[in-house]
Amino acid sequence: MASGPFFLQQRITLDFAGFEIQGLEVIGYDPPSSTFPSTVFPGMMGTPIPYRWEIEGDELTITTEVLGATFRGKWSEDGKAFSGSWRPDEGREGTGNVAYDISGTRAS
């Protein structure tokens, strides 16, 4: 993630079921809720997707109502990597909303 004065940006490239997905995520901070709202601009469609990051210690939870899925993971001790799992929210399972595991590292 690159840092700016008020936002972080994350460039995403991942293989999902054999399809390469690219996107850009812009992450901000919401002081009243102590969460990090974000917007993902996926390369495969023209509609931005809102997410919400919650961080407690080394645990990371990311939710999105649009897709009906939740990520739960952990940061590495040095804070340079994370790993975890996306799972469909109960009742939102289906084609395209499947369970999968991911990991990532900082580019710089």
C-alpha atoms as one frame of an Amber mdcrd trajectory, in Angstrom:
protein
   0.000   0.000   0.000   1.205   3.460  -0.788   0.444   6.229   1.656  -0.724
   9.730   0.945  -1.726  12.581   3.177  -5.205  11.215   3.908  -5.715   7.980
   1.979  -4.024   4.707   1.134  -4.212   3.094  -2.247  -3.920  -0.579  -2.971
  -3.410  -1.992  -6.441  -4.859  -5.469  -6.719  -3.922  -8.305  -9.054  -5.208
 -11.739  -8.205  -6.110 -15.049  -9.775  -9.675 -16.003  -8.905 -10.727 -19.392
 -10.257  -8.430 -18.969 -13.255  -9.457 -15.394 -14.041  -7.006 -12.547 -13.540
  -8.669  -9.709 -11.663  -7.139  -6.250 -11.392  -8.388  -3.271  -9.475  -7.625
  -0.191  -7.454  -8.746   0.306  -3.852  -8.768   3.680  -2.080  -8.880   3.391
   1.725  -9.724   6.245   4.095 -10.336   6.597   7.819 -13.604   7.346   9.647
 -12.751   8.728  13.135 -16.267   8.377  14.671 -16.371   4.613  13.967 -12.585
   3.982  14.077 -12.944   2.046  10.818 -11.440   2.369   7.373 -14.064   2.728
   4.629 -12.770   1.909   1.175 -13.883   1.804  -2.420 -12.660  -0.808  -4.884
 -12.670   0.016  -8.580 -12.558  -3.445 -10.202 -11.211  -3.753 -13.739 -13.867
  -6.332 -14.690 -16.861  -4.033 -14.173 -17.596  -0.327 -14.126 -19.293  -0.191
 -10.728 -17.234   0.741  -7.630 -17.700  -1.564  -4.627 -17.720  -0.154  -1.058
 -15.909  -2.046   1.707 -15.194  -1.396   5.398 -11.947  -2.399   7.120 -11.792
  -2.941  10.877  -8.436  -3.477  12.575  -7.986  -4.682  16.134  -4.406  -5.506
  17.062  -3.124  -7.814  14.340  -6.625  -8.928  13.285  -8.239  -7.554  10.145
 -11.933  -7.797   9.194 -13.196  -6.479   5.857 -16.895  -6.450   4.983 -18.937
  -5.580   1.927 -22.712  -5.522   1.846 -22.748  -5.363  -1.960 -21.168  -8.790
  -2.356 -22.382 -10.214   0.962 -18.969 -11.441   2.081 -16.572 -11.010   5.010
 -12.782 -11.330   5.163 -11.069 -12.325   8.400  -7.310 -12.386   8.609  -4.185
 -11.384  10.451  -1.204  -9.140   9.844   2.289 -10.606  10.129   4.410  -9.591
  13.155   6.341  -7.067  11.049   3.124  -5.656   9.533   4.318  -6.217   5.965
   2.016  -9.111   5.043  -1.436 -10.468   5.774  -3.343 -13.685   5.171  -6.890
 -14.826   5.741 -10.147 -16.010   4.259 -13.108 -14.512   2.436 -16.395 -16.238
   3.252 -19.904 -15.538   1.951 -22.210 -14.121   4.610 -24.906 -16.537   5.754
 -27.670 -16.708   3.174 -25.550 -14.992   0.494 -23.758 -18.091  -0.820 -23.947
 -18.727  -4.539 -22.276 -18.446  -7.921 -19.429 -15.964  -7.717 -19.669 -15.612
  -3.930 -17.555 -18.518  -2.794 -15.094 -19.145   0.031 -11.405 -18.578  -0.744
  -8.134 -17.800   1.024  -5.773 -14.922   0.155  -2.517 -13.373   1.266  -0.694
 -10.203   0.348   2.451  -8.191   0.968   3.439  -4.552   0.832   5.089  -3.490
  -2.396   7.369  -1.038  -0.625
